[in-house]
Amino acid sequence: DAGITQSPRYKITETGRQVTLMCHQTWSHSYMFWYRQDLGHGLRLIYYSAAADITDKGEVPDGYVVSRSKTENFPLTLESATRSQTSVYFCASSVAGGTSGSPSYEQYFGPGTRLTVT
Amino acid sequence: ELKVEQNPLFLSMQEGKNYTIYCNYSTTSDRLYWYRQDPGKSLESLFVLLSNGAVKQEGRLMASLDTKARLSTLHITAAVHDLSATYFCAVLLPGGSNYKLTFGKGTLLTVNP
């Protein structure tokens, strides 16, 4: 299926466990992003990646690790999950530039992963 | 630091009425995006506004951008129940090549019969 997918869609884990959220896109978009969505905070950027092997921190990176060995995949790892990381996580991708005219840099979002840390 | 403020955060309106959601941002940018999110769902792109004075319309929704005032509006005409959702504006962080978006906190719109 074309598009951007996330797995798992729902995850319950215990405090202190490591958990990895997967993101896969089939558009060959250069840029990929991880956000968390919490009530009262909207969407906050955790990490982003400009291309394979290029990643950088966003607004709330503490407690998270990312990697991007292939253009199409951008996994997010919580090394030692805490209750404060209970959230809905969205992955997104965008094209770095357009083939003609002014690029829009529009971001396309995956379906989300609802993570609960007990 | 780019700040994006939406108001109102909560909007309850009757079917058939008109209303406007406002999105103010703190730093010059010429790229603004509106997204819609239904409960428990992902974000769906509504409008991409790429320049000062840009206006886009889709059905009962119309979005505009005034980069000089650092303001975008999302106007709802003759609201219907199906428009009930949370609407987010997002602004592209200017400068560099990061292509990061900063989101407003969202406006929860409820359209009542």
Interface residues (C-beta under 8 A of the other chain):
Chain A: Y31 F33 G40 H41 G42 L43 R44 L45 Y48 A50 D56 G58 F90 A92 S94 A96 S102 S104 Y105 E106 Q107 Y108 F109 G110 P111 G112
Chain B: R31 Y33 Y35 K41 S42 L43 E44 S45 V48 L50 S51 F88 A90 L92 S97 N98 Y99 K100 L101 T102 F103 G104 K105 G106
